[in-house]
Amino acid sequence: MDKEILIIDDQVGIRMLLEKIFVSSGYHVCTLESGVDALHYLKEQVVDLILLDYHLPVMNGSEIIEQMEHANYQIPIILISGFTTGLEERYAEHTNVKDVFGKPFDVKTLINRVEKILT
């Protein structure tokens, strides 16, 4: 499988968990802890899916999505957040945002959703 997943989360434990899960599922994975780093990475690399923590320091998920749309990136995004209230409604019109998962999330459900998006 040659699909690459970009994981953006400021919590190292979440990044490590998701990386382990998706590498063992056969995906290429890059993990980053900030939106600024992610936007720089996207200028250089092609990714197939982004798992994005919504509440990040410096540049939050909303700002990252806005910057990606401004740059015309057509990359599917799954938002992950400890506070999901209102996020699904807020991003229902954004075609790149495919789903919203609350923390803690069910790993099997997340894997299934990623596989569905990438196939």
ABEGO torsion letter per residue (X at the ends): XABBBBBBBABAAAAAAAAAAAAAAGBBBBBBABAAAAAAAAAABBBABBBBBABBBGBBAAAAAAAAAAAGBBBBBBBBBABABGAAAAAAABAABABBBBOBBBAAAAAAAAAAAAX
